[in-house]
Amino acid sequence: MNIHSGSPRARETMRAVRSTHLVFALLGLAGSSWASRLPQIRERMDLDTASVGLLLLLIAVGGLVALPLAGPFVACFGPRRAVTAVAVLVGAGLGAVASGFALWPPLLIAGLFVLGTATGFWDVAVTVHAAALERRLDRALMPRFFAGFSLGTVAGACLGALMAVLRVPVSLHVGAVALLVALLTPAAVRHFLPWPAPMSAPSRGTVRESGAHAWHDPRTMLLGLVALAFALAEGAGSNWISLAVIDRHHTTAAVGTLAYAAFLTAVTLGRWLGPLIVDRLGRPGALRAAACAACLGNVLFATGPRLWTGFVGALLWGAGAALGFPLGLSAGSDDPGHAAARVGVITSIGYCGYVCGPPLIGVLADRTGLAPALLAIAAVMAASLTLTSAVRVTSRARKQSANAAAATPNPIP
């Protein structure tokens, strides 16, 4: 869709793009803030590796509770209202984590469950809005929207490392982030596109696809598996890298948190550069390169004998894990008439990998040790190479892009 620079529609769209970047960043900040203090939480609650995995499972269970309800909820209330509501819930979950750490550990457990549930709703809502913006501008923006999420996680991890060095109490740190997220997010979503106004009108003759039908579409399910594999790789790195560095190289919590920050920095750069990589290699080629980088980085991280090899492995692992989820969502939104339902399905499947993978790694680590358990990610990345053809641009989408190219070029940078 072509939008003339300076028009009210162009200004509305660019405000929505900026606010979407900010909301993605706040989502990343919320998740990484508590995860960056996981070493202190483990010490405070005297947890072994399996118990940490069970703690992470609480977030997974909360997310799985949310997933069947998130699509209808977003469709009914729209992304703006949905994100506003769940941002307050995310703040409440983080607040419970902060209070529970200081006062009563069961409250921390309840807070993680609430956080997982709210994050599931938030993920679907903001991704549906991002896909609509991508279609309105007819450009590959999804990796950069997810770069906003990753930038938020980097900021959260770096802040967590600083708080650990300065010995700022976990409760004070996480509580301040809870307040920031709960207050800033509702202000940001005021600039979201209106709903259910035609954010991305389907082409003539297109019939909108229901959520139930999208679950039976073979390509959508393959794209869901792509998202699942790469979300598992990202989730495992986000939750286990700091602890693996501490345990394997006998270093401090601050160094472990820096390794976590290095991983997230690589994810952010990979997503920011994602559109350039896709332009050069195409979606399937970019996905193959990403899977190979993640596989190599994971093996180097888990088997390298030195601390520096762990950092190099974390960087490769993060850069490779960056692209799969957003590319799957972009491919799912190729056809505007079916995009909303398919994005919801792909997000739901991928989210399972993000929240369920880390606890499963914890269970496996209790039997094999953490570093060998993380090698399961390399196997998943190798298997994902068989799915790269699913992200090819469909013939229908190619025809629509050709028609758009023949019209007035989109002047928005």
C-alpha positions as CSV (number, residue, x, y, z in Angstrom):
1,M,0.0,0.0,0.0
2,N,1.4,3.4,-1.0
3,I,1.4,6.3,1.5
4,H,2.4,9.7,0.3
5,S,4.9,11.5,2.5
6,G,3.5,14.3,4.6
7,S,-0.1,13.1,4.3
8,P,-2.1,12.5,7.5
9,R,-2.1,8.8,6.8
10,A,1.7,8.8,6.5
11,R,2.1,10.7,9.8
12,E,-0.4,8.3,11.5
13,T,1.5,5.3,10.2
14,M,4.9,6.5,11.2
15,R,3.7,7.4,14.7
16,A,2.3,3.8,14.9
17,V,5.7,2.4,13.7
18,R,7.6,4.3,16.4
19,S,5.1,3.3,19.1
20,T,5.3,-0.4,18.0
21,H,9.1,-0.3,18.3
22,L,8.7,1.1,21.9
23,V,6.1,-1.5,22.9
24,F,8.3,-4.3,21.6
25,A,11.2,-2.8,23.6
26,L,9.2,-2.6,26.8
27,L,8.1,-6.2,26.4
28,G,11.8,-7.2,26.1
29,L,12.7,-5.1,29.1
30,A,10.0,-6.7,31.3
31,G,11.2,-10.2,30.5
32,S,15.0,-9.7,30.7
33,S,14.8,-7.6,33.9
34,W,13.8,-10.5,36.1
35,A,15.8,-13.0,34.1
36,S,19.0,-10.9,34.5
37,R,18.7,-11.4,38.3
38,L,18.0,-15.2,38.0
39,P,21.4,-16.1,39.6
40,Q,20.4,-14.1,42.7
41,I,16.9,-15.6,42.7
42,R,18.5,-19.1,42.5
43,E,20.7,-18.3,45.4
44,R,17.9,-16.8,47.5
45,M,15.6,-19.7,47.0
46,D,18.4,-22.3,47.2
47,L,17.4,-24.0,43.9
48,D,19.2,-26.7,41.9
49,T,19.1,-26.8,38.1
50,A,15.9,-28.9,37.9
51,S,14.2,-26.5,40.3
52,V,15.2,-23.5,38.2
53,G,13.6,-25.4,35.2
54,L,10.4,-25.8,37.2
55,L,10.4,-22.1,38.0
56,L,10.7,-21.3,34.3
57,L,7.9,-23.8,33.7
58,L,5.5,-21.5,35.6
59,I,6.0,-18.9,32.9
60,A,5.4,-21.5,30.3
61,V,2.2,-22.7,31.9
62,G,1.0,-19.1,32.2
63,G,1.7,-18.5,28.5
64,L,0.0,-21.7,27.5
65,V,-3.1,-20.7,29.4
66,A,-3.1,-17.4,27.5
67,L,-2.5,-18.7,24.0
68,P,-6.0,-20.2,23.2
69,L,-7.6,-17.0,24.4
70,A,-5.2,-14.4,23.0
71,G,-6.4,-14.5,19.4
72,P,-10.1,-14.0,20.1
73,F,-9.2,-11.4,22.8
74,V,-7.2,-9.3,20.4
75,A,-9.7,-9.7,17.6
76,C,-12.5,-8.5,20.0
77,F,-10.7,-5.6,21.7
78,G,-8.0,-4.7,19.2
79,P,-4.2,-4.5,19.8
80,R,-4.4,-1.1,21.5
81,R,-6.8,-2.1,24.2
82,A,-5.3,-5.6,24.6
83,V,-1.8,-4.3,25.1
84,T,-3.0,-1.6,27.5
85,A,-4.7,-4.1,29.7
86,V,-1.9,-6.7,29.7
87,A,0.8,-4.1,30.4
88,V,-0.8,-3.5,33.7
89,L,-0.9,-7.2,34.3
90,V,2.8,-7.5,33.4
91,G,3.5,-4.8,35.9
92,A,1.6,-6.6,38.5
93,G,3.4,-9.9,37.8
94,L,6.8,-8.2,38.1
95,G,5.7,-6.4,41.2
96,A,4.8,-9.8,42.7
97,V,8.2,-11.2,41.8
98,A,9.9,-8.2,43.5
99,S,7.8,-8.5,46.6
100,G,8.1,-12.3,46.7
101,F,11.9,-12.1,46.5
102,A,12.0,-9.8,49.6
103,L,9.1,-11.2,51.6
104,W,7.6,-14.5,50.6
105,P,8.9,-16.9,47.9
106,P,5.4,-18.3,47.0
107,L,4.4,-14.8,45.9
108,L,7.4,-14.8,43.6
109,I,6.1,-18.0,42.1
110,A,2.6,-16.6,41.6
111,G,4.2,-13.5,40.0
112,L,6.0,-15.6,37.4
113,F,2.7,-17.3,36.5
114,V,1.0,-14.0,36.1
115,L,3.9,-12.6,34.1
116,G,3.8,-15.6,31.7
117,T,0.0,-15.3,31.2
118,A,0.2,-11.6,30.5
119,T,3.2,-11.9,28.2
120,G,1.3,-14.5,26.0
121,F,-1.5,-12.0,25.4
122,W,1.0,-9.1,24.8
123,D,3.0,-11.1,22.3
124,V,0.0,-11.9,20.1
125,A,-1.5,-8.4,20.3
126,V,1.7,-6.4,19.4
127,T,2.6,-8.9,16.7
128,V,-0.8,-8.6,15.0
129,H,-0.3,-4.9,14.9
130,A,3.2,-5.1,13.6
131,A,2.1,-7.4,10.8
132,A,-0.6,-4.9,9.8
133,L,1.9,-2.1,9.7
134,E,4.2,-4.3,7.6
135,R,1.5,-4.9,5.1
136,R,0.4,-1.2,5.1
137,L,3.9,-0.1,4.2
138,D,4.6,-3.2,1.9
139,R,8.0,-3.6,3.4
140,A,9.9,-6.3,5.5
141,L,9.7,-4.6,8.9
142,M,9.1,-7.5,11.2
143,P,12.8,-8.3,12.0
144,R,13.3,-4.7,13.0
145,F,10.2,-4.7,15.2
146,F,11.7,-7.7,16.9
147,A,15.0,-5.8,17.1
148,G,13.1,-3.4,19.3
149,F,12.2,-6.3,21.5
150,S,15.8,-7.5,21.6
151,L,17.0,-3.9,22.3
152,G,14.7,-4.0,25.3
153,T,16.2,-7.3,26.5
154,V,19.7,-5.9,26.1
155,A,18.8,-2.8,28.1
156,G,17.3,-5.1,30.8
157,A,20.3,-7.4,30.9
158,C,22.8,-4.5,31.0
159,L,20.8,-2.8,33.7
160,G,20.6,-6.1,35.6
161,A,24.4,-6.5,35.4
162,L,24.9,-3.0,36.7
163,M,22.4,-3.6,39.5
164,A,24.2,-6.8,40.4
165,V,27.6,-5.0,40.5
166,L,26.2,-2.2,42.6
167,R,24.4,-4.8,44.8
168,V,21.1,-3.1,44.3
169,P,18.4,-5.3,45.8
170,V,16.5,-7.5,43.3
171,S,13.2,-6.3,44.7
172,L,14.0,-2.6,44.2
173,H,15.3,-3.2,40.7
174,V,12.4,-5.4,39.5
175,G,9.8,-3.3,41.2
176,A,11.0,-0.1,39.5
177,V,10.8,-1.9,36.1
178,A,7.3,-3.1,36.9
179,L,6.2,0.5,37.5
180,L,7.9,1.8,34.3
181,V,6.2,-0.9,32.1
182,A,2.8,-0.4,33.7
183,L,2.9,3.4,33.2
184,L,4.7,3.8,29.9
185,T,3.1,1.1,27.8
186,P,-0.5,2.6,27.9
187,A,0.9,6.0,26.8
188,A,2.8,4.4,23.9
189,V,-0.2,2.4,22.5
190,R,-2.2,5.6,22.1
191,H,-0.5,5.9,18.7
192,F,-1.4,2.4,17.5
193,L,-3.5,2.3,14.3
194,P,-7.3,2.3,14.9
195,W,-9.0,-1.0,15.1
196,P,-11.0,-2.5,13.4
197,A,-10.3,0.2,10.8
198,P,-8.7,-1.3,7.6
199,M,-5.1,-1.4,8.6
200,S,-4.4,-3.7,5.6
201,A,-7.4,-4.2,3.4
202,P,-7.3,-7.5,1.5
203,S,-7.3,-7.5,-2.2
204,R,-10.6,-7.8,-4.1
205,G,-12.1,-11.3,-3.9
206,T,-10.1,-12.3,-0.9
207,V,-11.9,-14.0,2.0
208,R,-10.7,-13.5,5.5
209,E,-9.6,-16.7,7.1
210,S,-10.8,-17.8,10.5
211,G,-8.5,-18.8,13.3
212,A,-9.8,-22.4,13.2
213,H,-9.2,-22.7,9.5
214,A,-5.6,-21.3,9.9
215,W,-4.7,-24.2,12.2
216,H,-5.4,-26.6,9.3
217,D,-3.3,-24.8,6.7
218,P,-0.2,-26.9,6.0
219,R,2.1,-23.9,5.2
220,T,1.0,-22.1,8.4
221,M,1.8,-25.1,10.5
222,L,5.3,-25.3,8.9
223,L,5.9,-21.7,9.6
224,G,4.8,-22.3,13.1
225,L,7.4,-25.0,13.4
226,V,10.1,-22.6,12.1
227,A,9.0,-20.1,14.8
228,L,9.0,-22.8,17.4
229,A,12.6,-24.0,16.6
230,F,14.1,-20.5,16.6
231,A,12.1,-19.4,19.6
232,L,13.3,-22.4,21.5
233,A,16.9,-21.4,20.6
234,E,16.4,-17.8,21.7
235,G,14.5,-18.8,24.9
236,A,17.1,-21.4,25.9
237,G,19.9,-18.8,25.4
238,S,18.0,-16.1,27.3
239,N,17.3,-18.2,30.3
240,W,20.4,-20.5,30.6
241,I,23.4,-18.7,29.2
242,S,24.2,-16.8,32.4
243,L,23.9,-19.8,34.6
244,A,25.9,-22.0,32.2
245,V,28.8,-19.5,32.1
246,I,28.8,-19.3,35.9
247,D,28.7,-23.1,36.5
248,R,31.0,-24.1,33.7
249,H,33.7,-21.4,34.0
250,H,33.4,-20.8,37.8
251,T,32.9,-17.1,37.4
252,T,30.8,-14.4,39.1
253,A,27.2,-13.6,38.6
254,A,28.1,-10.3,37.0
255,V,30.2,-12.1,34.3
256,G,27.3,-14.5,33.7
257,T,25.0,-11.6,33.2
258,L,27.4,-10.0,30.8
259,A,27.4,-13.2,28.7
260,Y,23.6,-13.0,28.7
261,A,23.8,-9.4,27.6
262,A,26.3,-10.4,24.8
263,F,23.8,-13.0,23.6
264,L,21.0,-10.5,23.5
265,T,23.1,-7.9,21.8
266,A,23.8,-10.4,19.0
267,V,20.1,-11.1,18.7
268,T,19.4,-7.4,18.4
269,L,22.0,-6.8,15.7
270,G,20.9,-9.9,13.8
271,R,17.3,-8.5,13.7
272,W,18.3,-5.0,12.8
273,L,20.4,-6.2,9.9
274,G,17.7,-8.8,9.0
275,P,16.1,-6.9,6.2
276,L,19.5,-6.4,4.5
277,I,20.2,-10.1,4.8
278,V,16.8,-11.1,3.4
279,D,17.3,-8.6,0.5
280,R,20.6,-10.3,-0.3
281,L,19.8,-14.0,0.3
282,G,16.0,-14.2,0.1
283,R,14.0,-15.5,3.0
284,P,15.0,-19.2,2.6
285,G,18.7,-18.3,2.2
286,A,18.6,-16.0,5.2
287,L,16.9,-18.7,7.3
288,R,19.5,-21.3,6.3
289,A,22.3,-19.0,7.2
290,A,20.7,-18.2,10.6
291,A,20.2,-21.8,11.5
292,C,23.8,-22.7,10.7
293,A,25.1,-19.7,12.7
294,A,23.0,-20.7,15.7
295,C,24.0,-24.3,15.5
296,L,27.7,-23.5,15.3
297,G,27.5,-20.9,18.1
298,N,25.6,-23.3,20.4
299,V,28.2,-26.1,19.9
300,L,31.1,-23.6,20.6
301,F,29.4,-22.2,23.7
302,A,28.6,-25.7,25.1
303,T,32.0,-27.3,24.3
304,G,34.5,-24.5,24.1
305,P,37.1,-24.8,26.9
306,R,37.7,-21.1,27.6
307,L,35.5,-18.2,28.8
308,W,36.2,-16.3,25.6
309,T,34.9,-19.2,23.5
310,G,31.7,-19.1,25.5
311,F,31.3,-15.4,24.7
312,V,32.0,-16.0,21.0
313,G,29.6,-18.9,21.0
314,A,26.9,-16.8,22.7
315,L,27.4,-14.1,20.0
316,L,27.0,-16.6,17.1
317,W,24.1,-18.4,18.8
318,G,22.3,-15.1,19.4
319,A,22.8,-13.8,15.8
320,G,21.6,-17.0,14.4
321,A,18.5,-17.3,16.6
322,A,17.4,-13.7,15.7
323,L,15.7,-14.2,12.4
324,G,13.6,-17.3,12.4
325,F,10.6,-16.0,14.4
326,P,10.1,-12.7,12.6
327,L,10.7,-14.3,9.1
328,G,8.0,-16.9,10.0
329,L,5.6,-14.1,10.9
330,S,6.4,-12.2,7.7
331,A,5.8,-15.2,5.6
332,G,2.5,-15.8,7.4
333,S,1.3,-12.3,6.6
334,D,2.0,-12.5,2.8
335,D,-1.7,-12.7,2.1
336,P,-3.5,-9.8,3.8
337,G,-6.9,-11.5,3.9
338,H,-5.4,-14.4,5.9
339,A,-2.7,-12.6,7.7
340,A,-4.4,-11.9,11.1
341,A,-5.4,-15.5,11.7
342,R,-2.2,-17.0,10.5
343,V,0.0,-14.6,12.5
344,G,-1.9,-15.5,15.6
345,V,-1.4,-19.2,14.9
346,I,2.3,-18.9,14.2
347,T,2.8,-16.7,17.2
348,S,1.0,-19.2,19.4
349,I,3.1,-22.1,18.2
350,G,6.4,-20.2,18.4
351,Y,5.6,-18.9,21.9
352,C,5.4,-22.5,23.0
353,G,9.1,-22.9,22.0
354,Y,10.0,-19.8,23.8
355,V,8.4,-20.6,27.1
356,C,8.5,-24.5,27.1
357,G,12.0,-25.0,25.8
358,P,13.9,-23.5,28.8
359,P,12.1,-25.7,31.4
360,L,12.7,-28.8,29.3
361,I,16.4,-27.9,29.1
362,G,16.4,-27.7,32.9
363,V,14.9,-31.2,33.2
364,L,17.5,-32.6,30.8
365,A,20.3,-30.7,32.5
366,D,19.4,-32.4,35.8
367,R,20.4,-35.7,34.1
368,T,23.3,-34.7,31.8
369,G,24.6,-31.4,33.1
370,L,23.7,-28.0,31.8
371,A,26.3,-27.7,29.0
372,P,25.4,-31.0,27.3
373,A,21.7,-30.3,27.7
374,L,22.1,-27.1,25.7
375,L,23.5,-29.1,22.8
376,A,19.9,-30.1,22.1
377,I,19.5,-26.6,20.6
378,A,22.1,-27.5,17.9
379,A,20.1,-30.5,17.0
380,V,16.9,-28.4,16.7
381,M,18.7,-25.9,14.5
382,A,20.0,-28.6,12.2
383,A,16.5,-30.0,11.9
384,S,15.1,-26.6,11.0
385,L,17.1,-26.5,7.8
386,T,14.4,-28.9,6.3
387,L,11.7,-26.2,6.9
388,T,13.3,-23.2,5.1
389,S,11.3,-23.6,1.9
390,A,8.1,-22.7,3.9
391,V,9.2,-19.1,4.1
392,R,9.3,-18.5,0.4
393,V,7.2,-15.7,-0.9
394,T,3.9,-17.1,-2.3
395,S,3.0,-16.6,-5.9
396,R,0.0,-14.5,-4.8
397,A,2.2,-12.3,-2.6
398,R,4.7,-11.9,-5.4
399,K,2.0,-10.8,-7.8
400,Q,0.7,-8.2,-5.2
401,S,4.3,-6.9,-4.8
402,A,4.7,-6.6,-8.5
403,N,1.5,-4.6,-8.7
404,A,2.6,-2.4,-5.9
405,A,6.0,-1.8,-7.5
406,A,4.2,-0.6,-10.7
407,A,2.4,2.0,-8.7
408,T,3.8,5.2,-7.1
409,P,6.8,4.2,-4.9
410,N,6.4,4.5,-1.2
411,P,8.4,7.5,-0.1
412,I,8.5,6.7,3.6
413,P,12.0,5.7,4.6
